[in-house]
Amino acid sequence: MQWTDVLDVAIALTETQPDVDPRYVNFVDLRNWVLNLEGFEGDPNKAGERVLEAIQAAWIEEMD
């Protein structure tokens, strides 16, 4: 997975962080959780606010 795989990342976060409400996640925690996902190979320096917002939005949709 890469940063651009927003939906795949959101699905993985739904599975690995089942007790977390993504509406209240700060970007520092979100970035760290994504970087620690199994199979994630994205460059840690490419985790900009826009991509984190997209991941958070997709995660919220997955939870609904």
N, CA, C, O and CB atoms as a CASP TS submission, in Angstrom:
PFRMAT TS
TARGET T0000
AUTHOR 0000-0000-0000
METHOD Language model
MODEL 1
PARENT N/A
ATOM      1  N   MET     1       0.835  -1.187   0.000  1.00  0.00           N
ATOM      2  CA  MET     1       0.000   0.000   0.000  1.00  0.00           C
ATOM      3  C   MET     1       0.874   1.242   0.000  1.00  0.00           C
ATOM      4  O   MET     1       1.979   1.253   0.542  1.00  0.00           O
ATOM      5  CB  MET     1      -0.947   0.003   1.209  1.00  0.00           C
ATOM      6  N   GLN     2       0.354   2.269  -0.614  1.00  0.00           N
ATOM      7  CA  GLN     2       0.997   3.577  -0.670  1.00  0.00           C
ATOM      8  C   GLN     2       0.014   4.623  -0.136  1.00  0.00           C
ATOM      9  O   GLN     2      -1.145   4.309   0.133  1.00  0.00           O
ATOM     10  CB  GLN     2       1.453   3.922  -2.132  1.00  0.00           C
ATOM     11  N   TRP     3       0.471   5.840   0.013  1.00  0.00           N
ATOM     12  CA  TRP     3      -0.391   6.927   0.487  1.00  0.00           C
ATOM     13  C   TRP     3      -1.586   7.149  -0.437  1.00  0.00           C
ATOM     14  O   TRP     3      -2.649   7.575   0.014  1.00  0.00           O
ATOM     15  CB  TRP     3       0.412   8.220   0.611  1.00  0.00           C
ATOM     16  N   THR     4      -1.416   6.865  -1.716  1.00  0.00           N
ATOM     17  CA  THR     4      -2.493   7.081  -2.675  1.00  0.00           C
ATOM     18  C   THR     4      -3.572   6.006  -2.624  1.00  0.00           C
ATOM     19  O   THR     4      -4.630   6.165  -3.233  1.00  0.00           O
ATOM     20  CB  THR     4      -1.927   7.152  -4.058  1.00  0.00           C
ATOM     21  N   ASP     5      -3.321   4.926  -1.914  1.00  0.00           N
ATOM     22  CA  ASP     5      -4.302   3.845  -1.767  1.00  0.00           C
ATOM     23  C   ASP     5      -5.245   4.142  -0.602  1.00  0.00           C
ATOM     24  O   ASP     5      -5.346   3.376   0.357  1.00  0.00           O
ATOM     25  CB  ASP     5      -3.590   2.485  -1.551  1.00  0.00           C
ATOM     26  N   VAL     6      -5.924   5.269  -0.718  1.00  0.00           N
ATOM     27  CA  VAL     6      -6.714   5.809   0.386  1.00  0.00           C
ATOM     28  C   VAL     6      -7.763   4.817   0.881  1.00  0.00           C
ATOM     29  O   VAL     6      -7.887   4.605   2.087  1.00  0.00           O
ATOM     30  CB  VAL     6      -7.389   7.100  -0.042  1.00  0.00           C
ATOM     31  N   LEU     7      -8.509   4.216  -0.019  1.00  0.00           N
ATOM     32  CA  LEU     7      -9.565   3.294   0.397  1.00  0.00           C
ATOM     33  C   LEU     7      -8.987   2.048   1.064  1.00  0.00           C
ATOM     34  O   LEU     7      -9.504   1.595   2.085  1.00  0.00           O
ATOM     35  CB  LEU     7     -10.420   2.894  -0.805  1.00  0.00           C
ATOM     36  N   ASP     8      -7.928   1.497   0.498  1.00  0.00           N
ATOM     37  CA  ASP     8      -7.293   0.319   1.101  1.00  0.00           C
ATOM     38  C   ASP     8      -6.755   0.636   2.496  1.00  0.00           C
ATOM     39  O   ASP     8      -6.873  -0.176   3.414  1.00  0.00           O
ATOM     40  CB  ASP     8      -6.153  -0.194   0.202  1.00  0.00           C
ATOM     41  N   VAL     9      -6.170   1.808   2.646  1.00  0.00           N
ATOM     42  CA  VAL     9      -5.655   2.227   3.951  1.00  0.00           C
ATOM     43  C   VAL     9      -6.816   2.372   4.938  1.00  0.00           C
ATOM     44  O   VAL     9      -6.721   1.929   6.082  1.00  0.00           O
ATOM     45  CB  VAL     9      -4.865   3.566   3.833  1.00  0.00           C
ATOM     46  N   ALA    10      -7.905   2.989   4.494  1.00  0.00           N
ATOM     47  CA  ALA    10      -9.068   3.171   5.373  1.00  0.00           C
ATOM     48  C   ALA    10      -9.641   1.830   5.825  1.00  0.00           C
ATOM     49  O   ALA    10     -10.007   1.670   6.990  1.00  0.00           O
ATOM     50  CB  ALA    10     -10.154   3.987   4.659  1.00  0.00           C
ATOM     51  N   ILE    11      -9.717   0.878   4.916  1.00  0.00           N
ATOM     52  CA  ILE    11     -10.219  -0.458   5.270  1.00  0.00           C
ATOM     53  C   ILE    11      -9.289  -1.128   6.277  1.00  0.00           C
ATOM     54  O   ILE    11      -9.747  -1.742   7.241  1.00  0.00           O
ATOM     55  CB  ILE    11     -10.361  -1.340   4.007  1.00  0.00           C
ATOM     56  N   ALA    12      -7.996  -1.010   6.051  1.00  0.00           N
ATOM     57  CA  ALA    12      -7.028  -1.601   6.983  1.00  0.00           C
ATOM     58  C   ALA    12      -7.127  -0.954   8.360  1.00  0.00           C
ATOM     59  O   ALA    12      -7.022  -1.639   9.377  1.00  0.00           O
ATOM     60  CB  ALA    12      -5.598  -1.457   6.437  1.00  0.00           C
ATOM     61  N   LEU    13      -7.327   0.352   8.396  1.00  0.00           N
ATOM     62  CA  LEU    13      -7.463   1.035   9.687  1.00  0.00           C
ATOM     63  C   LEU    13      -8.736   0.599  10.406  1.00  0.00           C
ATOM     64  O   LEU    13      -8.746   0.471  11.630  1.00  0.00           O
ATOM     65  CB  LEU    13      -7.466   2.560   9.490  1.00  0.00           C
ATOM     66  N   THR    14      -9.802   0.373   9.655  1.00  0.00           N
ATOM     67  CA  THR    14     -11.048  -0.114  10.244  1.00  0.00           C
ATOM     68  C   THR    14     -10.812  -1.453  10.935  1.00  0.00           C
ATOM     69  O   THR    14     -11.371  -1.726  11.997  1.00  0.00           O
ATOM     70  CB  THR    14     -12.146  -0.251   9.166  1.00  0.00           C
ATOM     71  N   GLU    15      -9.978  -2.278  10.319  1.00  0.00           N
ATOM     72  CA  GLU    15      -9.690  -3.605  10.884  1.00  0.00           C
ATOM     73  C   GLU    15      -8.702  -3.549  12.040  1.00  0.00           C
ATOM     74  O   GLU    15      -8.840  -4.306  13.001  1.00  0.00           O
ATOM     75  CB  GLU    15      -9.148  -4.521   9.806  1.00  0.00           C
ATOM     76  N   THR    16      -7.699  -2.660  11.967  1.00  0.00           N
ATOM     77  CA  THR    16      -6.654  -2.640  12.996  1.00  0.00           C
ATOM     78  C   THR    16      -6.964  -1.706  14.164  1.00  0.00           C
ATOM     79  O   THR    16      -6.376  -1.838  15.238  1.00  0.00           O
ATOM     80  CB  THR    16      -5.345  -2.237  12.377  1.00  0.00           C
ATOM     81  N   GLN    17      -7.874  -0.775  13.960  1.00  0.00           N
ATOM     82  CA  GLN    17      -8.235   0.180  15.019  1.00  0.00           C
ATOM     83  C   GLN    17      -9.759   0.174  15.216  1.00  0.00           C
ATOM     84  O   GLN    17     -10.397   1.216  15.063  1.00  0.00           O
ATOM     85  CB  GLN    17      -7.729   1.623  14.664  1.00  0.00           C
ATOM     86  N   PRO    18     -10.342  -0.967  15.549  1.00  0.00           N
ATOM     87  CA  PRO    18     -11.810  -1.071  15.588  1.00  0.00           C
ATOM     88  C   PRO    18     -12.478  -0.220  16.660  1.00  0.00           C
ATOM     89  O   PRO    18     -13.660   0.102  16.531  1.00  0.00           O
ATOM     90  CB  PRO    18     -12.198  -2.492  15.799  1.00  0.00           C
ATOM     91  N   ASP    19     -11.773   0.144  17.691  1.00  0.00           N
ATOM     92  CA  ASP    19     -12.376   0.912  18.788  1.00  0.00           C
ATOM     93  C   ASP    19     -12.162   2.413  18.650  1.00  0.00           C
ATOM     94  O   ASP    19     -12.529   3.177  19.543  1.00  0.00           O
ATOM     95  CB  ASP    19     -11.813   0.449  20.109  1.00  0.00           C
ATOM     96  N   VAL    20     -11.572   2.842  17.537  1.00  0.00           N
ATOM     97  CA  VAL    20     -11.262   4.258  17.340  1.00  0.00           C
ATOM     98  C   VAL    20     -12.345   4.905  16.478  1.00  0.00           C
ATOM     99  O   VAL    20     -12.734   4.359  15.446  1.00  0.00           O
ATOM    100  CB  VAL    20      -9.864   4.432  16.685  1.00  0.00           C
ATOM    101  N   ASP    21     -12.826   6.068  16.909  1.00  0.00           N
ATOM    102  CA  ASP    21     -13.748   6.855  16.097  1.00  0.00           C
ATOM    103  C   ASP    21     -12.908   7.779  15.225  1.00  0.00           C
ATOM    104  O   ASP    21     -12.286   8.707  15.743  1.00  0.00           O
ATOM    105  CB  ASP    21     -14.764   7.668  16.989  1.00  0.00           C
ATOM    106  N   PRO    22     -12.874   7.549  13.912  1.00  0.00           N
ATOM    107  CA  PRO    22     -11.989   8.322  13.042  1.00  0.00           C
ATOM    108  C   PRO    22     -12.299   9.814  12.988  1.00  0.00           C
ATOM    109  O   PRO    22     -11.468  10.601  12.535  1.00  0.00           O
ATOM    110  CB  PRO    22     -12.050   7.769  11.668  1.00  0.00           C
ATOM    111  N   ARG    23     -13.476  10.209  13.441  1.00  0.00           N
ATOM    112  CA  ARG    23     -13.812  11.642  13.450  1.00  0.00           C
ATOM    113  C   ARG    23     -12.968  12.418  14.453  1.00  0.00           C
ATOM    114  O   ARG    23     -12.824  13.635  14.337  1.00  0.00           O
ATOM    115  CB  ARG    23     -15.293  11.835  13.769  1.00  0.00           C
ATOM    116  N   TYR    24     -12.414  11.720  15.432  1.00  0.00           N
ATOM    117  CA  TYR    24     -11.682  12.389  16.500  1.00  0.00           C
ATOM    118  C   TYR    24     -10.199  12.057  16.527  1.00  0.00           C
ATOM    119  O   TYR    24      -9.532  12.283  17.537  1.00  0.00           O
ATOM    120  CB  TYR    24     -12.286  12.038  17.812  1.00  0.00           C
ATOM    121  N   VAL    25      -9.680  11.528  15.438  1.00  0.00           N
ATOM    122  CA  VAL    25      -8.273  11.147  15.366  1.00  0.00           C
ATOM    123  C   VAL    25      -7.426  12.342  14.951  1.00  0.00           C
ATOM    124  O   VAL    25      -7.772  13.059  14.012  1.00  0.00           O
ATOM    125  CB  VAL    25      -8.073   9.979  14.382  1.00  0.00           C
ATOM    126  N   ASN    26      -6.313  12.555  15.657  1.00  0.00           N
ATOM    127  CA  ASN    26      -5.405  13.620  15.224  1.00  0.00           C
ATOM    128  C   ASN    26      -4.462  13.056  14.166  1.00  0.00           C
ATOM    129  O   ASN    26      -4.244  11.847  14.088  1.00  0.00           O
ATOM    130  CB  ASN    26      -4.600  14.210  16.434  1.00  0.00           C
ATOM    131  N   PHE    27      -3.916  13.945  13.365  1.00  0.00           N
ATOM    132  CA  PHE    27      -3.111  13.509  12.223  1.00  0.00           C
ATOM    133  C   PHE    27      -1.798  12.846  12.630  1.00  0.00           C
ATOM    134  O   PHE    27      -1.263  12.037  11.873  1.00  0.00           O
ATOM    135  CB  PHE    27      -2.820  14.683  11.331  1.00  0.00           C
ATOM    136  N   VAL    28      -1.276  13.167  13.793  1.00  0.00           N
ATOM    137  CA  VAL    28      -0.048  12.512  14.262  1.00  0.00           C
ATOM    138  C   VAL    28      -0.316  11.027  14.496  1.00  0.00           C
ATOM    139  O   VAL    28       0.449  10.174  14.045  1.00  0.00           O
ATOM    140  CB  VAL    28       0.479  13.185  15.568  1.00  0.00           C
ATOM    141  N   ASP    29      -1.404  10.722  15.201  1.00  0.00           N
ATOM    142  CA  ASP    29      -1.755   9.318  15.436  1.00  0.00           C
ATOM    143  C   ASP    29      -2.101   8.617  14.130  1.00  0.00           C
ATOM    144  O   ASP    29      -1.667   7.491  13.890  1.00  0.00           O
ATOM    145  CB  ASP    29      -2.932   9.215  16.416  1.00  0.00           C
ATOM    146  N   LEU    30      -2.881   9.282  13.291  1.00  0.00           N
ATOM    147  CA  LEU    30      -3.279   8.681  12.017  1.00  0.00           C
ATOM    148  C   LEU    30      -2.059   8.322  11.177  1.00  0.00           C
ATOM    149  O   LEU    30      -1.972   7.219  10.638  1.00  0.00           O
ATOM    150  CB  LEU    30      -4.193   9.634  11.238  1.00  0.00           C
ATOM    151  N   ARG    31      -1.129   9.249  11.069  1.00  0.00           N
ATOM    152  CA  ARG    31       0.098   9.008  10.302  1.00  0.00           C
ATOM    153  C   ARG    31       0.851   7.797  10.856  1.00  0.00           C
ATOM    154  O   ARG    31       1.292   6.935  10.096  1.00  0.00           O
ATOM    155  CB  ARG    31       1.008  10.259  10.326  1.00  0.00           C
ATOM    156  N   ASN    32       0.994   7.736  12.173  1.00  0.00           N
ATOM    157  CA  ASN    32       1.717   6.624  12.794  1.00  0.00           C
ATOM    158  C   ASN    32       1.011   5.293  12.568  1.00  0.00           C
ATOM    159  O   ASN    32       1.664   4.286  12.293  1.00  0.00           O
ATOM    160  CB  ASN    32       1.881   6.873  14.285  1.00  0.00           C
ATOM    161  N   TRP    33      -0.310   5.276  12.680  1.00  0.00           N
ATOM    162  CA  TRP    33      -1.053   4.037  12.462  1.00  0.00           C
ATOM    163  C   TRP    33      -0.900   3.564  11.024  1.00  0.00           C
ATOM    164  O   TRP    33      -0.723   2.371  10.774  1.00  0.00           O
ATOM    165  CB  TRP    33      -2.535   4.230  12.800  1.00  0.00           C
ATOM    166  N   VAL    34      -0.970   4.502  10.075  1.00  0.00           N
ATOM    167  CA  VAL    34      -0.815   4.129   8.662  1.00  0.00           C
ATOM    168  C   VAL    34       0.588   3.562   8.421  1.00  0.00           C
ATOM    169  O   VAL    34       0.742   2.526   7.773  1.00  0.00           O
ATOM    170  CB  VAL    34      -1.072   5.357   7.735  1.00  0.00           C
ATOM    171  N   LEU    35       1.592   4.237   8.939  1.00  0.00           N
ATOM    172  CA  LEU    35       2.964   3.770   8.736  1.00  0.00           C
ATOM    173  C   LEU    35       3.193   2.380   9.319  1.00  0.00           C
ATOM    174  O   LEU    35       4.062   1.648   8.845  1.00  0.00           O
ATOM    175  CB  LEU    35       3.942   4.750   9.354  1.00  0.00           C
ATOM    176  N   ASN    36       2.427   2.011  10.336  1.00  0.00           N
ATOM    177  CA  ASN    36       2.587   0.707  10.979  1.00  0.00           C
ATOM    178  C   ASN    36       1.678  -0.381  10.415  1.00  0.00           C
ATOM    179  O   ASN    36       1.701  -1.516  10.893  1.00  0.00           O
ATOM    180  CB  ASN    36       2.334   0.843  12.441  1.00  0.00           C
ATOM    181  N   LEU    37       0.874  -0.044   9.399  1.00  0.00           N
ATOM    182  CA  LEU    37       0.020  -1.061   8.799  1.00  0.00           C
ATOM    183  C   LEU    37       0.870  -2.106   8.080  1.00  0.00           C
ATOM    184  O   LEU    37       1.856  -1.782   7.418  1.00  0.00           O
ATOM    185  CB  LEU    37      -0.986  -0.418   7.823  1.00  0.00           C
ATOM    186  N   GLU    38       0.470  -3.351   8.225  1.00  0.00           N
ATOM    187  CA  GLU    38       1.165  -4.427   7.522  1.00  0.00           C
ATOM    188  C   GLU    38       0.993  -4.217   6.013  1.00  0.00           C
ATOM    189  O   GLU    38      -0.123  -4.031   5.528  1.00  0.00           O
ATOM    190  CB  GLU    38       0.622  -5.833   7.962  1.00  0.00           C
ATOM    191  N   GLY    39       2.079  -4.249   5.301  1.00  0.00           N
ATOM    192  CA  GLY    39       2.037  -4.084   3.856  1.00  0.00           C
ATOM    193  C   GLY    39       2.110  -2.642   3.385  1.00  0.00           C
ATOM    194  O   GLY    39       2.094  -2.384   2.182  1.00  0.00           O
ATOM    195  N   PHE    40       2.190  -1.696   4.320  1.00  0.00           N
ATOM    196  CA  PHE    40       2.291  -0.297   3.906  1.00  0.00           C
ATOM    197  C   PHE    40       3.743   0.022   3.583  1.00  0.00           C
ATOM    198  O   PHE    40       4.639  -0.213   4.394  1.00  0.00           O
ATOM    199  CB  PHE    40       1.749   0.656   5.010  1.00  0.00           C
ATOM    200  N   GLU    41       3.963   0.561   2.390  1.00  0.00           N
ATOM    201  CA  GLU    41       5.319   0.838   1.931  1.00  0.00           C
ATOM    202  C   GLU    41       5.513   2.295   1.519  1.00  0.00           C
ATOM    203  O   GLU    41       6.502   2.624   0.865  1.00  0.00           O
ATOM    204  CB  GLU    41       5.660  -0.066   0.772  1.00  0.00           C
ATOM    205  N   GLY    42       4.587   3.164   1.894  1.00  0.00           N
ATOM    206  CA  GLY    42       4.680   4.565   1.510  1.00  0.00           C
ATOM    207  C   GLY    42       5.819   5.288   2.207  1.00  0.00           C
ATOM    208  O   GLY    42       6.242   4.912   3.300  1.00  0.00           O
ATOM    209  N   ASP    43       6.303   6.323   1.558  1.00  0.00           N
ATOM    210  CA  ASP    43       7.376   7.155   2.095  1.00  0.00           C
ATOM    211  C   ASP    43       6.829   7.989   3.256  1.00  0.00           C
ATOM    212  O   ASP    43       5.885   8.755   3.062  1.00  0.00           O
ATOM    213  CB  ASP    43       7.980   8.074   0.985  1.00  0.00           C
ATOM    214  N   PRO    44       7.400   7.858   4.454  1.00  0.00           N
ATOM    215  CA  PRO    44       6.917   8.630   5.607  1.00  0.00           C
ATOM    216  C   PRO    44       6.940  10.137   5.376  1.00  0.00           C
ATOM    217  O   PRO    44       6.174  10.869   6.003  1.00  0.00           O
ATOM    218  CB  PRO    44       7.746   8.303   6.821  1.00  0.00           C
ATOM    219  N   ASN    45       7.796  10.602   4.497  1.00  0.00           N
ATOM    220  CA  ASN    45       7.892  12.035   4.235  1.00  0.00           C
ATOM    221  C   ASN    45       6.814  12.545   3.291  1.00  0.00           C
ATOM    222  O   ASN    45       6.733  13.747   3.039  1.00  0.00           O
ATOM    223  CB  ASN    45       9.239  12.357   3.668  1.00  0.00           C
ATOM    224  N   LYS    46       5.996  11.660   2.774  1.00  0.00           N
ATOM    225  CA  LYS    46       4.935  12.057   1.833  1.00  0.00           C
ATOM    226  C   LYS    46       3.572  12.125   2.515  1.00  0.00           C
ATOM    227  O   LYS    46       2.548  12.205   1.837  1.00  0.00           O
ATOM    228  CB  LYS    46       4.875  11.077   0.656  1.00  0.00           C
ATOM    229  N   ALA    47       3.547  12.094   3.830  1.00  0.00           N
ATOM    230  CA  ALA    47       2.290  12.101   4.580  1.00  0.00           C
ATOM    231  C   ALA    47       1.839  13.530   4.829  1.00  0.00           C
ATOM    232  O   ALA    47       1.937  14.036   5.947  1.00  0.00           O
ATOM    233  CB  ALA    47       2.445  11.347   5.916  1.00  0.00           C
ATOM    234  N   GLY    48       1.345  14.176   3.785  1.00  0.00           N
ATOM    235  CA  GLY    48       0.872  15.546   3.918  1.00  0.00           C
ATOM    236  C   GLY    48      -0.532  15.614   4.483  1.00  0.00           C
ATOM    237  O   GLY    48      -1.232  14.606   4.585  1.00  0.00           O
ATOM    238  N   GLU    49      -0.924  16.813   4.843  1.00  0.00           N
ATOM    239  CA  GLU    49      -2.236  17.017   5.444  1.00  0.00           C
ATOM    240  C   GLU    49      -3.363  16.592   4.499  1.00  0.00           C
ATOM    241  O   GLU    49      -4.367  16.036   4.945  1.00  0.00           O
ATOM    242  CB  GLU    49      -2.407  18.480   5.837  1.00  0.00           C
ATOM    243  N   ARG    50      -3.204  16.848   3.211  1.00  0.00           N
ATOM    244  CA  ARG    50      -4.264  16.513   2.255  1.00  0.00           C
ATOM    245  C   ARG    50      -4.495  15.007   2.176  1.00  0.00           C
ATOM    246  O   ARG    50      -5.641  14.557   2.153  1.00  0.00           O
ATOM    247  CB  ARG    50      -3.918  17.057   0.869  1.00  0.00           C
ATOM    248  N   VAL    51      -3.435  14.238   2.137  1.00  0.00           N
ATOM    249  CA  VAL    51      -3.598  12.784   2.053  1.00  0.00           C
ATOM    250  C   VAL    51      -4.151  12.234   3.367  1.00  0.00           C
ATOM    251  O   VAL    51      -4.954  11.301   3.349  1.00  0.00           O
ATOM    252  CB  VAL    51      -2.252  12.103   1.710  1.00  0.00           C
ATOM    253  N   LEU    52      -3.744  12.782   4.483  1.00  0.00           N
ATOM    254  CA  LEU    52      -4.273  12.335   5.772  1.00  0.00           C
ATOM    255  C   LEU    52      -5.756  12.674   5.890  1.00  0.00           C
ATOM    256  O   LEU    52      -6.530  11.883   6.430  1.00  0.00           O
ATOM    257  CB  LEU    52      -3.487  12.975   6.930  1.00  0.00           C
ATOM    258  N   GLU    53      -6.157  13.839   5.391  1.00  0.00           N
ATOM    259  CA  GLU    53      -7.579  14.203   5.376  1.00  0.00           C
ATOM    260  C   GLU    53      -8.377  13.232   4.510  1.00  0.00           C
ATOM    261  O   GLU    53      -9.479  12.827   4.883  1.00  0.00           O
ATOM    262  CB  GLU    53      -7.763  15.647   4.861  1.00  0.00           C
ATOM    263  N   ALA    54      -7.829  12.860   3.368  1.00  0.00           N
ATOM    264  CA  ALA    54      -8.513  11.925   2.474  1.00  0.00           C
ATOM    265  C   ALA    54      -8.658  10.555   3.133  1.00  0.00           C
ATOM    266  O   ALA    54      -9.706   9.919   3.031  1.00  0.00           O
ATOM    267  CB  ALA    54      -7.751  11.796   1.142  1.00  0.00           C
ATOM    268  N   ILE    55      -7.608  10.108   3.805  1.00  0.00           N
ATOM    269  CA  ILE    55      -7.665   8.825   4.503  1.00  0.00           C
ATOM    270  C   ILE    55      -8.701   8.879   5.621  1.00  0.00           C
ATOM    271  O   ILE    55      -9.493   7.952   5.789  1.00  0.00           O
ATOM    272  CB  ILE    55      -6.278   8.450   5.071  1.00  0.00           C
ATOM    273  N   GLN    56      -8.690   9.967   6.382  1.00  0.00           N
ATOM    274  CA  GLN    56      -9.651  10.112   7.474  1.00  0.00           C
ATOM    275  C   GLN    56     -11.084  10.107   6.934  1.00  0.00           C
ATOM    276  O   GLN    56     -11.953   9.450   7.507  1.00  0.00           O
ATOM    277  CB  GLN    56      -9.380  11.411   8.264  1.00  0.00           C
ATOM    278  N   ALA    57     -11.337  10.822   5.850  1.00  0.00           N
ATOM    279  CA  ALA    57     -12.678  10.874   5.270  1.00  0.00           C
ATOM    280  C   ALA    57     -13.121   9.483   4.791  1.00  0.00           C
ATOM    281  O   ALA    57     -14.266   9.086   5.010  1.00  0.00           O
ATOM    282  CB  ALA    57     -12.715  11.879   4.099  1.00  0.00           C
ATOM    283  N   ALA    58     -12.221   8.755   4.145  1.00  0.00           N
ATOM    284  CA  ALA    58     -12.546   7.401   3.682  1.00  0.00           C
ATOM    285  C   ALA    58     -12.787   6.477   4.859  1.00  0.00           C
ATOM    286  O   ALA    58     -13.668   5.618   4.800  1.00  0.00           O
ATOM    287  CB  ALA    58     -11.422   6.845   2.798  1.00  0.00           C
ATOM    288  N   TRP    59     -12.024   6.638   5.920  1.00  0.00           N
ATOM    289  CA  TRP    59     -12.201   5.811   7.125  1.00  0.00           C
ATOM    290  C   TRP    59     -13.558   6.089   7.755  1.00  0.00           C
ATOM    291  O   TRP    59     -14.244   5.157   8.176  1.00  0.00           O
ATOM    292  CB  TRP    59     -11.070   6.080   8.150  1.00  0.00           C
ATOM    293  N   ILE    60     -13.951   7.348   7.826  1.00  0.00           N
ATOM    294  CA  ILE    60     -15.269   7.706   8.371  1.00  0.00           C
ATOM    295  C   ILE    60     -16.361   7.043   7.545  1.00  0.00           C
ATOM    296  O   ILE    60     -17.318   6.502   8.099  1.00  0.00           O
ATOM    297  CB  ILE    60     -15.466   9.248   8.390  1.00  0.00           C
ATOM    298  N   GLU    61     -16.225   7.082   6.222  1.00  0.00           N
ATOM    299  CA  GLU    61     -17.220   6.437   5.352  1.00  0.00           C
ATOM    300  C   GLU    61     -17.268   4.939   5.583  1.00  0.00           C
ATOM    301  O   GLU    61     -18.348   4.348   5.584  1.00  0.00           O
ATOM    302  CB  GLU    61     -16.914   6.722   3.882  1.00  0.00           C
ATOM    303  N   GLU    62     -16.120   4.318   5.779  1.00  0.00           N
ATOM    304  CA  GLU    62     -16.066   2.879   6.043  1.00  0.00           C
ATOM    305  C   GLU    62     -16.772   2.526   7.342  1.00  0.00           C
ATOM    306  O   GLU    62     -17.401   1.472   7.442  1.00  0.00           O
ATOM    307  CB  GLU    62     -14.619   2.402   6.093  1.00  0.00           C
ATOM    308  N   MET    63     -16.673   3.391   8.326  1.00  0.00           N
ATOM    309  CA  MET    63     -17.279   3.132   9.623  1.00  0.00           C
ATOM    310  C   MET    63     -18.808   3.278   9.577  1.00  0.00           C
ATOM    311  O   MET    63     -19.515   2.671  10.383  1.00  0.00           O
ATOM    312  CB  MET    63     -16.693   4.079  10.666  1.00  0.00           C
ATOM    313  N   ASP    64     -19.310   4.076   8.642  1.00  0.00           N
ATOM    314  CA  ASP    64     -20.763   4.305   8.543  1.00  0.00           C
ATOM    315  C   ASP    64     -21.489   3.206   7.877  1.00  0.00           C
ATOM    316  O   ASP    64     -22.710   3.272   7.730  1.00  0.00           O
ATOM    317  CB  ASP    64     -21.043   5.552   7.818  1.00  0.00           C
TER
END
